[in-house]
Structures are given as C-alpha cells and as structure tokens.
Amino acid sequence: MPALRDRWRDESVRSVWLRPSDWYHPAVDALAEALLTGGPAADGVPEVQAAALDLGHARGYDGVGIGETLDDLACLFRMLGATEPPLVVVRALCDGWADAQAGVATSGSALDPESGLPTRQYLGIRLAETYRDAALPTQRTRTAAGTGHHLVLVDVAAGDVDAFTRAARSAAVGAALTTTYGDGHPMATLGGGVFAVLARADEDAWRPLEELQREIARRCERLELRSATRQPVRVWIEPLPATHEQALRTLERAARP
C-alpha cells in the first residue's frame, strides 16, 4: 500500500496538485488500501466508495477545489492501470467534497459547492471595488470609464441534466476557469451552467477565451460530459456598463433561475 500511495503522490504532485505539502491525508491511505484489497472489481466494493467519500470530504474541508480533487483521483487510477476512475467512485468523491463545502457554506463561506467558485454575490462585491477604484478622486460618480476590465461570460448548459451530472460539469468548468485565468481574476458561478470572470481588458483579451473553450472541452470530454455540455461552449466578452448597479443587472440577466 505505501508503494501505491507514494507513486500516486508523485504523479499527482508532478502533474495536477498545486501544494505538495497538503497532499497527504489519512483518507489517502484508506482509499489506496480499499482498492488494493478489493480486487479487479474494487469500484463496486462499499469500502472503496466509503473511502472515496471520506477523501472527497477531506479535500473539500481543506479547501481543495473540486477540479484538483478529481484530477488527483485520476492519478490514482492511472497508477492502477485504468484510463479513468469508475463513475461510482467519482460520484462518491464528489458527494464527500460537496458535503464538506456545504458545511463551510452554512458557516458563512461564499463558495459554490459544485464548481468550487465564489457566488454571484461575491462577484458583485468585487465589481463594486472595481468601480470604486476607477472613480477619479474629484468625481464621486462610479462609472466604467477607466476600469480596465470587462466581464467574460461562459454558458455551458445543454438541456436538462440530473444533479450529479450538473455537479460534475460545474466542477469541470470551475477547474477550467481557475486554470485559464488563475489568481487575480475574480470569478463566480451565476447558476444554470453560466459562469463569469472579471478580467482585465488588454490586448490579449481574446486568446484566453480560446484557451478556456479548449480547457472546458478537454475536461468535459474526460468526464464523459459532452452530451450535457453546450457544443461548442459559448464564451463571450461583455463590456462593463456605466455603473455598478447596471453591472449587477447584467449578471442577473445572464444568470438562470
């Protein structure tokens, strides 16, 4: 078991894990041991699903994003010679992660448990800061002039999907947004498969959009979510309107109930 755990860690840290110092958790050992003792059909063993649930909960509680959590699980199954983790194990992992995030949310966090991204309310606060910072010292009117920002809106919805598929799709998009834009770009889920990023308006504004579309497509394909995802994913730039209040209405219009 230690050999599998070490190979799993090395692969994860090399390819997907952001902070090597916080990778290990006792739930790692439990999942590795359950898979090794369960045999070829280990994914159907209750102990494996329970261990995956516990690992997902640990990752969610520690603040690890769902995309990073899923990528880490995929590393484990590659070490076992599998192309992808079995769906039942992925579901257990996501359920545990979502339970942990829901607990954080009820205690005041502004994170969406499915995507791992902040909520629309958080983005509204960051928009207010953007308009405030753009206002001239002698001018109290908060306008979009000089903000140097725009909204990037993403719509991935394609018809009705079940709750698990929706959560997996949101996780894939959240991870893709974080990978493409990284730190310094406030982003949020707006609900119903719509997401937003407050991005800096510069000469390379369109290149990240193409990268984002490819990253979303790659992650959704890997999780077999293509049928539940708009083809192609709709990504566009929305200029900031004149005032913060109008920007909030823009987010409301983009969001689905």
C-alpha contacts under 8 A as a table, 3 or more apart, distances in Angstrom:
res1	aa1	res2	aa2	distance
1	M	4	L	5.27
1	M	5	R	6.23
1	M	29	D	7.49
1	M	32	A	6.44
1	M	33	E	5.89
1	M	36	L	7.26
2	P	5	R	4.98
2	P	6	D	6.05
2	P	29	D	7.86
3	A	6	D	5.21
3	A	7	R	6.22
4	L	7	R	5.16
4	L	8	W	5.96
4	L	32	A	7.00
4	L	79	M	7.30
5	R	8	W	5.01
5	R	9	R	6.10
5	R	28	V	7.37
5	R	29	D	6.86
5	R	32	A	6.55
6	D	9	R	5.08
6	D	10	D	6.11
7	R	10	D	5.13
7	R	11	E	6.18
7	R	79	M	7.01
8	W	11	E	5.30
8	W	12	S	6.07
8	W	75	C	6.16
8	W	76	L	5.15
8	W	79	M	6.37
9	R	12	S	5.09
9	R	13	V	5.94
9	R	23	W	7.39
10	D	13	V	5.33
10	D	14	R	5.95
11	E	14	R	5.11
11	E	15	S	6.11
11	E	75	C	6.25
12	S	15	S	5.33
12	S	16	V	5.31
12	S	17	W	5.41
12	S	71	D	7.81
12	S	72	D	5.57
12	S	75	C	5.78
12	S	76	L	7.98
13	V	16	V	5.94
13	V	17	W	4.63
13	V	18	L	7.07
13	V	19	R	7.70
13	V	20	P	5.89
14	R	17	W	7.14
16	V	68	E	6.58
16	V	71	D	6.37
16	V	72	D	6.67
17	W	20	P	6.57
17	W	23	W	7.50
17	W	68	E	6.48
17	W	72	D	6.89
18	L	68	E	8.00
19	R	22	D	5.89
19	R	23	W	6.93
20	P	23	W	5.46
21	S	24	Y	7.54
22	D	25	H	7.85
24	Y	28	V	6.64
25	H	28	V	5.49
25	H	29	D	7.56
25	H	55	L	7.96
25	H	58	A	7.55
26	P	29	D	5.41
26	P	30	A	6.62
27	A	30	A	4.96
27	A	31	L	6.26
27	A	51	A	6.61
27	A	52	A	7.99
27	A	54	D	6.18
27	A	55	L	5.03
27	A	58	A	7.34
28	V	31	L	5.42
28	V	32	A	6.26
28	V	55	L	6.49
29	D	32	A	5.17
29	D	33	E	6.01
30	A	33	E	5.26
30	A	34	A	6.10
30	A	51	A	5.87
31	L	34	A	5.11
31	L	35	L	6.21
31	L	48	V	6.13
31	L	51	A	4.88
31	L	52	A	6.11
31	L	55	L	7.53
32	A	35	L	5.30
32	A	36	L	6.24
33	E	36	L	5.12
33	E	37	T	6.13
34	A	37	T	5.34
34	A	38	G	5.84
34	A	42	A	7.51
34	A	47	E	6.13
34	A	48	V	5.21
34	A	51	A	7.30
35	L	38	G	5.17
35	L	39	G	6.91
35	L	42	A	5.54
35	L	43	D	7.41
35	L	48	V	6.19
36	L	39	G	6.30
36	L	42	A	7.82
37	T	42	A	7.69
38	G	41	A	6.69
38	G	42	A	4.27
38	G	43	D	7.85
38	G	45	V	6.58
38	G	48	V	7.72
39	G	42	A	5.22
41	A	44	G	5.95
41	A	45	V	7.34
42	A	45	V	5.20
42	A	48	V	6.66
43	D	48	V	6.17
43	D	49	Q	7.02
43	D	86	P	6.48
43	D	88	V	6.92
43	D	89	V	6.33
44	G	48	V	7.37
44	G	49	Q	7.51
44	G	88	V	7.56
45	V	48	V	5.44
45	V	49	Q	6.72
46	P	49	Q	5.17
46	P	50	A	6.05
47	E	50	A	5.04
47	E	51	A	6.04
48	V	51	A	5.09
48	V	52	A	6.14
48	V	89	V	7.40
49	Q	52	A	5.03
49	Q	53	L	6.11
49	Q	88	V	7.19
49	Q	89	V	5.61
49	Q	92	A	5.74
49	Q	93	L	7.85
50	A	53	L	5.00
50	A	54	D	6.24
50	A	92	A	7.23
51	A	54	D	5.03
51	A	55	L	6.16
52	A	55	L	5.05
52	A	56	G	6.10
52	A	89	V	6.19
52	A	90	V	7.73
52	A	92	A	5.65
52	A	93	L	4.82
52	A	96	G	7.63
53	L	56	G	5.18
53	L	57	H	6.20
53	L	92	A	4.71
53	L	93	L	4.66
53	L	94	C	7.37
53	L	95	D	6.42
53	L	96	G	4.48
53	L	97	W	7.53
54	D	57	H	5.05
54	D	58	A	6.16
54	D	93	L	7.42
54	D	96	G	6.08
55	L	58	A	5.01
55	L	59	R	6.18
55	L	93	L	6.56
55	L	96	G	7.13
55	L	97	W	7.87
56	G	59	R	5.15
56	G	60	G	6.09
56	G	69	T	7.22
56	G	92	A	7.51
56	G	93	L	4.37
56	G	94	C	6.06
56	G	95	D	7.10
56	G	96	G	4.46
56	G	97	W	4.24
56	G	98	A	7.89
57	H	60	G	5.14
57	H	61	Y	5.98
57	H	93	L	7.46
57	H	95	D	7.79
57	H	96	G	4.12
57	H	97	W	4.40
57	H	98	A	7.34
57	H	99	D	6.58
57	H	100	A	5.14
58	A	61	Y	5.15
58	A	62	D	6.13
58	A	96	G	7.79
58	A	97	W	7.22
58	A	100	A	7.46
59	R	62	D	5.14
59	R	63	G	6.36
59	R	64	V	5.21
59	R	65	G	7.69
59	R	69	T	6.68
59	R	97	W	6.37
60	G	63	G	5.18
60	G	64	V	5.59
60	G	65	G	6.98
60	G	66	I	7.41
60	G	96	G	7.50
60	G	97	W	4.48
60	G	98	A	6.91
60	G	99	D	7.90
60	G	100	A	5.18
60	G	101	Q	5.59
61	Y	64	V	7.57
61	Y	97	W	7.42
61	Y	100	A	5.14
61	Y	101	Q	6.44
61	Y	104	V	7.46
64	V	68	E	6.72
64	V	69	T	6.62
65	G	68	E	5.38
65	G	69	T	6.19
65	G	115	S	7.99
65	G	116	G	5.48
65	G	175	A	7.39
66	I	69	T	4.87
66	I	70	L	6.07
66	I	94	C	7.48
66	I	97	W	7.15
66	I	114	E	7.59
66	I	115	S	6.82
66	I	116	G	6.06
66	I	171	A	5.68
66	I	175	A	7.22
67	G	70	L	5.21
67	G	71	D	6.12
67	G	171	A	5.67
67	G	172	A	6.01
67	G	174	G	7.02
67	G	175	A	4.65
67	G	176	A	7.98
68	E	71	D	5.07
68	E	72	D	6.08
68	E	175	A	7.14
69	T	72	D	5.17
69	T	73	L	6.40
70	L	73	L	5.09
70	L	74	A	6.30
70	L	90	V	7.41
70	L	93	L	7.90
71	D	74	A	5.04
71	D	75	C	6.45
72	D	75	C	5.13
72	D	76	L	6.70
73	L	76	L	5.19
73	L	77	F	6.65
73	L	85	P	7.05
73	L	90	V	7.99
74	A	77	F	5.27
74	A	78	R	6.24
74	A	84	E	5.99
74	A	85	P	5.78
75	C	78	R	5.10
75	C	79	M	6.40
76	L	79	M	5.19
76	L	80	L	6.64
77	F	80	L	4.84
77	F	81	G	6.34
77	F	82	A	5.26
77	F	83	T	7.10
77	F	84	E	6.42
77	F	85	P	5.73
78	R	81	G	4.97
78	R	82	A	5.12
78	R	83	T	6.07
78	R	84	E	7.12
79	M	82	A	7.46
82	A	85	P	7.01
84	E	222	R	7.97
85	P	89	V	6.64
85	P	90	V	6.46
86	P	89	V	5.45
86	P	90	V	6.37
87	L	90	V	4.99
87	L	91	R	6.01
88	V	91	R	5.10
88	V	92	A	6.24
89	V	92	A	5.10
89	V	93	L	6.17
90	V	93	L	5.11
90	V	94	C	6.14
91	R	94	C	5.09
91	R	95	D	6.02
91	R	164	F	7.37
92	A	95	D	5.06
92	A	96	G	6.24
93	L	96	G	5.28
93	L	97	W	6.23
94	C	97	W	5.01
94	C	98	A	5.95
94	C	168	A	7.75
95	D	98	A	5.15
95	D	99	D	6.10
96	G	99	D	5.16
96	G	100	A	6.34
97	W	100	A	5.26
97	W	101	Q	6.22
97	W	113	P	7.75
98	A	101	Q	5.01
98	A	102	A	5.93
98	A	113	P	5.18
98	A	114	E	6.41
99	D	102	A	5.09
99	D	103	G	6.34
99	D	113	P	7.93
100	A	103	G	5.18
100	A	104	V	6.45
101	Q	104	V	4.95
101	Q	105	A	6.04
101	Q	111	L	7.56
101	Q	112	D	7.69
101	Q	113	P	5.08
102	A	105	A	4.89
102	A	106	T	6.24
102	A	113	P	5.98
103	G	106	T	5.34
103	G	107	S	6.63
104	V	107	S	5.26
104	V	108	G	6.73
104	V	109	S	5.72
105	A	108	G	5.31
105	A	109	S	4.40
105	A	110	A	6.32
105	A	111	L	6.44
105	A	112	D	7.71
105	A	113	P	7.77
106	T	109	S	6.97
110	A	118	P	5.40
110	A	119	T	5.81
110	A	121	Q	7.82
110	A	122	Y	6.61
111	L	116	G	5.97
111	L	117	L	5.48
111	L	118	P	4.25
111	L	119	T	5.94
112	D	115	S	5.88
112	D	116	G	5.35
112	D	117	L	5.49
112	D	118	P	5.70
112	D	119	T	5.93
112	D	189	T	7.28
113	P	116	G	5.44
113	P	117	L	7.76
114	E	167	A	4.96
114	E	168	A	7.37
114	E	170	S	5.81
114	E	171	A	5.79
115	S	167	A	7.04
115	S	170	S	4.58
115	S	171	A	4.22
115	S	172	A	7.39
115	S	173	V	7.01
115	S	174	G	4.85
115	S	175	A	7.58
115	S	189	T	7.27
116	G	171	A	6.80
116	G	174	G	6.29
117	L	174	G	6.16
117	L	187	M	6.85
117	L	188	A	5.33
117	L	189	T	6.21
118	P	122	Y	6.06
118	P	123	L	7.33
118	P	187	M	6.69
118	P	188	A	4.74
118	P	189	T	6.56
119	T	122	Y	5.43
119	T	123	L	6.73
119	T	188	A	5.09
119	T	189	T	5.52
119	T	190	L	6.75
120	R	123	L	5.09
120	R	124	G	6.18
120	R	188	A	5.66
120	R	189	T	6.24
120	R	190	L	5.52
120	R	251	L	7.66
121	Q	124	G	5.03
121	Q	125	I	6.52
122	Y	125	I	5.20
122	Y	126	R	6.51
122	Y	188	A	7.42
123	L	126	R	5.03
123	L	127	L	6.10
123	L	186	P	6.52
123	L	187	M	6.41
123	L	188	A	6.13
123	L	198	L	7.88
124	G	127	L	5.02
124	G	128	A	6.27
124	G	248	L	6.38
125	I	128	A	5.08
125	I	129	E	6.46
126	R	129	E	5.04
126	R	130	T	6.27
126	R	186	P	7.00
127	L	130	T	4.94
127	L	131	Y	6.30
127	L	198	L	7.75
127	L	244	H	6.71
127	L	247	A	7.69
128	A	131	Y	5.29
128	A	132	R	6.08
128	A	244	H	5.97
129	E	132	R	4.99
129	E	133	D	6.05
130	T	133	D	5.25
130	T	134	A	6.25
130	T	147	T	6.41
131	Y	134	A	5.12
131	Y	135	A	6.41
131	Y	142	R	5.43
131	Y	143	T	6.17
131	Y	144	A	6.34
131	Y	147	T	6.53
131	Y	243	T	7.37
131	Y	244	H	6.41
132	R	135	A	5.43
132	R	142	R	6.04
133	D	147	T	7.56
134	A	142	R	7.21
134	A	143	T	7.36
134	A	144	A	7.25
134	A	145	A	7.10
134	A	146	G	5.68
134	A	147	T	5.01
135	A	139	Q	6.21
135	A	140	R	6.42
135	A	141	T	6.63
135	A	142	R	5.36
135	A	143	T	6.77
136	L	139	Q	4.98
136	L	140	R	7.13
137	P	140	R	7.31
139	Q	142	R	7.93
142	R	242	A	7.78
142	R	243	T	5.93
142	R	244	H	7.10
143	T	241	P	7.74
143	T	242	A	4.73
143	T	243	T	4.80
143	T	244	H	7.30
144	A	147	T	5.50
144	A	240	L	6.03
144	A	241	P	6.04
144	A	242	A	4.81
144	A	243	T	6.16
144	A	244	H	7.99
145	A	148	G	7.86
145	A	242	A	7.35
148	G	200	R	5.82
148	G	201	A	5.32
148	G	202	D	7.67
149	H	198	L	6.65
149	H	199	A	5.50
149	H	200	R	4.29
149	H	201	A	4.73
149	H	239	P	7.83
149	H	240	L	7.17
150	H	198	L	5.97
150	H	199	A	5.57
150	H	200	R	6.32
150	H	201	A	5.85
150	H	237	I	6.84
150	H	238	E	6.12
150	H	239	P	4.90
150	H	240	L	5.29
151	L	196	A	6.53
151	L	197	V	5.62
151	L	198	L	4.82
151	L	199	A	6.02
151	L	237	I	5.77
151	L	238	E	5.00
151	L	239	P	6.18
151	L	240	L	6.59
152	V	196	A	5.52
152	V	197	V	4.99
152	V	198	L	6.44
152	V	199	A	6.67
152	V	235	V	7.06
152	V	236	W	5.79
152	V	237	I	4.66
152	V	238	E	6.14
153	L	194	V	7.18
153	L	195	F	5.81
153	L	196	A	4.56
153	L	197	V	6.60
153	L	235	V	5.72
153	L	236	W	5.47
153	L	237	I	6.27
153	L	238	E	6.97
154	V	194	V	5.51
154	V	195	F	5.02
154	V	196	A	6.18
154	V	233	V	7.34
154	V	234	R	5.75
154	V	235	V	4.55
154	V	236	W	6.73
155	D	193	G	5.82
155	D	194	V	4.51
155	D	195	F	6.57
155	D	230	R	7.49
155	D	233	V	6.31
155	D	234	R	5.11
155	D	235	V	6.49
156	V	193	G	5.32
156	V	194	V	6.46
156	V	229	T	5.26
156	V	230	R	4.87
156	V	231	Q	7.98
156	V	233	V	5.25
156	V	234	R	6.49
157	A	192	G	6.76
157	A	193	G	4.78
157	A	194	V	7.20
157	A	228	A	7.01
157	A	229	T	5.55
157	A	230	R	5.44
158	A	227	S	7.66
158	A	228	A	5.45
158	A	229	T	5.16
158	A	230	R	4.80
159	G	228	A	7.11
160	D	228	A	7.99
161	V	165	T	6.17
161	V	166	R	6.07
161	V	228	A	6.58
162	D	165	T	5.45
162	D	166	R	6.15
163	A	166	R	5.10
163	A	167	A	6.15
164	F	167	A	5.11
164	F	168	A	6.22
165	T	168	A	5.11
165	T	169	R	6.06
165	T	225	L	7.35
165	T	228	A	7.48
166	R	169	R	5.10
166	R	170	S	6.08
166	R	193	G	7.93
166	R	228	A	7.99
167	A	170	S	5.09
167	A	171	A	6.09
168	A	171	A	5.04
168	A	172	A	6.26
168	A	223	L	7.72
168	A	225	L	7.95
169	R	172	A	5.10
169	R	173	V	6.26
169	R	220	C	6.68
169	R	225	L	6.64
169	R	228	A	7.77
169	R	229	T	7.56
170	S	173	V	5.13
170	S	174	G	5.94
170	S	193	G	6.96
171	A	174	G	5.10
171	A	175	A	6.14
172	A	175	A	5.27
172	A	176	A	6.16
172	A	216	I	6.62
172	A	219	R	5.67
172	A	220	C	6.22
173	V	176	A	4.95
173	V	177	L	6.09
173	V	216	I	5.69
173	V	219	R	7.79
174	G	177	L	5.21
174	G	178	T	6.25
175	A	178	T	5.15
175	A	179	T	6.06
176	A	179	T	5.07
176	A	180	T	6.05
176	A	212	L	6.49
176	A	215	E	5.51
176	A	216	I	5.53
176	A	219	R	7.47
177	L	180	T	5.20
177	L	181	Y	5.94
177	L	182	G	7.46
177	L	212	L	6.67
178	T	181	Y	5.48
178	T	182	G	4.81
178	T	183	D	7.59
179	T	182	G	5.56
180	T	208	P	6.67
180	T	211	E	6.83
180	T	212	L	5.90
180	T	215	E	7.74
181	Y	184	G	7.89
181	Y	185	H	6.29
181	Y	208	P	7.52
182	G	185	H	6.63
183	D	186	P	7.86
185	H	197	V	6.55
185	H	198	L	5.78
185	H	199	A	5.64
185	H	200	R	7.76
186	P	197	V	5.84
186	P	198	L	5.36
186	P	199	A	7.50
187	M	195	F	7.54
187	M	196	A	5.52
187	M	197	V	4.13
187	M	198	L	6.08
188	A	195	F	5.84
188	A	196	A	5.44
188	A	197	V	6.56
189	T	193	G	7.75
189	T	194	V	6.28
189	T	195	F	4.40
189	T	196	A	6.38
190	L	193	G	7.49
190	L	194	V	5.35
190	L	195	F	5.26
190	L	196	A	6.97
190	L	251	L	7.30
190	L	254	A	7.47
190	L	255	A	4.99
190	L	256	R	7.29
191	G	194	V	5.58
191	G	195	F	7.24
191	G	255	A	5.76
191	G	256	R	5.77
191	G	257	P	7.04
192	G	255	A	6.83
192	G	256	R	5.11
192	G	257	P	6.88
193	G	256	R	8.00
194	V	254	A	7.17
194	V	255	A	6.22
194	V	256	R	7.49
200	R	205	A	7.69
201	A	204	D	7.98
201	A	205	A	5.97
202	D	205	A	5.46
204	D	207	R	5.55
204	D	208	P	7.28
205	A	208	P	6.42
205	A	209	L	7.40
206	W	209	L	5.24
206	W	210	E	6.75
207	R	210	E	5.36
207	R	211	E	6.41
208	P	211	E	4.90
208	P	212	L	5.90
209	L	212	L	5.00
209	L	213	Q	6.25
209	L	235	V	6.57
209	L	236	W	7.49
210	E	213	Q	5.22
210	E	214	R	6.39
211	E	214	R	5.22
211	E	215	E	6.14
212	L	215	E	5.03
212	L	216	I	6.08
213	Q	216	I	5.29
213	Q	217	A	6.11
213	Q	232	P	7.98
213	Q	233	V	6.32
213	Q	235	V	7.21
214	R	217	A	5.10
214	R	218	R	6.05
215	E	218	R	5.08
215	E	219	R	6.22
216	I	219	R	5.29
216	I	220	C	6.02
216	I	233	V	7.85
217	A	220	C	5.24
217	A	221	E	5.93
217	A	226	R	7.73
217	A	233	V	7.69
218	R	221	E	5.22
218	R	222	R	6.23
219	R	222	R	5.12
219	R	223	L	6.36
220	C	223	L	5.15
220	C	224	E	5.99
220	C	225	L	4.83
220	C	226	R	5.83
220	C	229	T	7.57
221	E	224	E	4.94
221	E	225	L	5.88
221	E	226	R	5.63
222	R	225	L	7.64
224	E	227	S	7.76
225	L	228	A	5.33
225	L	229	T	6.30
226	R	229	T	5.16
226	R	230	R	7.76
226	R	231	Q	7.82
227	S	230	R	7.81
229	T	233	V	7.13
230	R	233	V	5.03
230	R	234	R	7.26
231	Q	234	R	7.90
240	L	247	A	6.30
241	P	244	H	7.58
241	P	246	Q	6.01
241	P	247	A	5.80
242	A	246	Q	6.87
242	A	247	A	7.84
243	T	246	Q	5.29
243	T	247	A	6.37
244	H	247	A	4.95
244	H	248	L	6.34
245	E	248	L	5.19
245	E	249	R	6.49
246	Q	249	R	5.04
246	Q	250	T	6.27
247	A	250	T	4.95
247	A	251	L	6.52
248	L	251	L	5.16
248	L	252	E	6.31
249	R	252	E	4.87
249	R	253	R	6.14
250	T	253	R	5.21
250	T	254	A	6.27
251	L	254	A	5.10
251	L	255	A	6.11
252	E	255	A	5.18
252	E	256	R	7.92
253	R	256	R	7.67
